[in-house]
């Protein structure tokens, strides 16, 4: 993940009234406008991938303990930054068909045995058929709201993912696992160290929690946002702001954030792998990764300095992929989602502008934002629309501005200083 902190959140009072006031000048903020309240999230960390190379202050290129998950019969070796390309504000992770002779575990000898439990998985140094790209955060998270905006490669046989990994003990939250030959499905999952928590009963059968979620849309024809809300009580999964899965489970081990593209084998999980004639996966393209924390607690201690990079004005339009069918065992009871609404992110850009990211299944017709000055004079008014909208306020740059966002009869005021 990106940061090893127990997320004691920034102080940000939440008034359960029609008016919610935010006075956090120039911060990146996200609001969940629910039908019964508004929840405020503050930007904590992430990456817009606007540089020329991967920021190694944030990310490493392996799991730390290994360069492949040998027990899952994966075919790839995660290279040290060689399968990572940053261009035009995108990070592209790819897999290449190329034989390399490398060690699974960097810090042990070539001929040491790889053993998990009582199973022998061969010697440490071996031949891999593929190289691939992975980024893993240097630090751990405990709870938050995690977003990735991405596009899926079109070549069949590959296994991109966005997930949280808890190391030892081995806890895991899979916000999305994808198969490139299933561009209209997302596999959601989670793994507890308590095996009983991993099972649920579907009619007369016991199953491991996790499933493919089908939706209307195509992940390889444009960009989508997958997100996960992880709290001490539950995990909720989102596609473009629409909830697609829910599990009431307390996974409280700090976890690292991972984005990667794996190469499955023909006899392991997420099979089959790519055909022998496929030489490259194409890019698992990532526009950004953002991590938010909400304002219900105090940030008592922060050992890692937070640096919000200047954000690019590159824009990659969002698809409108939506949930097609609900598996009630994965989606949860309808009552859990009855108050769901929309999310609105306000992202400060360069050149006196900001970006509104509006997500959700259906945007209320009366949802809108206004820019007013300290004299309550309205300077700009627009309806909220799905997707990303860039608002330029350079004509008002010598004034203190108040941004007012309204939805479901709830109103947020946010002070923006130039």
Protein Blocks (a to p, Z undefined) as FASTA:
>chain_A
ZZdcddddddddddddfbdcdddehiacdddddfkbccddddfbdcehlafbdcfklpcc
behlacbdfknopabdcdehiaccceehiacdddddddddddfblkbcfklccdehjace
bjfbdcdfbdcdddddfbdceedaddddddddfbehiacdddddehjadddddfbacdfk
lmkbccdddddfblklmpccehjaccdeddddddeddfklbccdddddddfkbccddeeh
iafbdcddddfbdcddddddddddfkbghiacddfklmbgbjaddfbdcddddfkbccfb
afbdcddddddfbdcdddfbdcfbdcfklnopfklmmmgccdddddddehhiaddddedj
bdcfkbccddddfkopafbdcdddehjddddfklmmmpccdddddeehiacdddddZZ
